[in-house]
Amino acid sequence: MSSPTGPASGLPVRMPRPRQPGRHRRPEPLAAPEGAPALVLAVPGTPSAATRALAEEVVSIARSELPGLDARIGHVDGDASEFPTLQAVLAQAAEERTARYEQARAAGMDVKQPDGPVAVVVPLLAGPDSALLRHIRQAVMDSRVAAELTDVLGPHPLLAEALHVRLSEAGLARADRARLFTVATAADGIILASVGGEEAVQAAGITGMLLAARLAVPVMAAALDQEGSILSVAEQLRSSGSQQLALAPYLIGPEIDPGLVEAAATEVGCAAAEALGPYPAIGKLALAKYTTALGISPQQPQGAPVR
């Protein structure tokens, strides 16, 4: 039987662990602010069940990183039923915000009229593509909704990590070059395939330098949508001594016909890795664009250390 001063039996009392002080203290989990704008993932390309599943996985990752996040998917070339358009998703977000405000006022609550952006639109693109970005920007304008459009996801060290993983999954790179083992099919030269013209090639080249540091092999960027670009880069790599090339798509997936990657790999006679897809880094980078736009991000996501 216990007393106000402790247990009568003399058993020890389990006291709560004090909060760890100093810079090693575990940070408080970040949560979406009350009434924060929606994160709307702008998905390019022809809508399909596979594209929708990929986008759903990306927003699921973002929600897991930021509890309370209102994350939605808007297809740039969607329809009115199965694949909601970006305009429709933005309009719905605006209607719901207005309805919440009116309901709160009707209930007698003292609430401020909502202002600021209804949504933050994040393009599901690894690199810049002026044509696609112009299409997304036009869709935002056509919605007549106050929305902020962020930049694309790359370049970023996490994308170099994702490319490394995709290459290793295809048997085209060592998963960890610090370990003493060999991969018989490992490439000694990487073609980083992008879409979006010269601007996209230059941006991909930045991530390519990070990938080259991870793999210790030359990496050169080329454009899938420019005739002869992939072949020209393959010839440059071979002339500099690379004999076993690999094609690494600097693409998330929906923005291009997968047949273009296969055709390019066949043209230069090399194997190709899978597109980045719903790799966890994609969801984290999409969230980082959102939180940075709102000024609620303590820091950008960090890439894994180069091994």
ABEGO torsion letter per residue (X at the ends): XBBAAEBAAGBBBBBBBBBBBEAABBBBBBBBBBGBBBBBBBBBEBBBAAAAAAAAAAAAAAAAABBGBBBBBBBAABBABABBBAAAAAAAAAAAAAAAAAAAAAAGBBBBBBBEBABBBBBBBABBBAAAAAAAAAAAAAAGBBBBBBBBAOBBAAAAAAAAAAAAAAGABBABAABBBBBAABBABBBBBBBGEAAAAAAAAAAAAAAAAAAGBBBBBBBAABBGAAAAAAAAAAAAGBABBBBBBBBAGAABBAAAAAAAAAAAGBBBBBBAEABAAAAAAAAAAAAAAAGABABBBBBBBBX
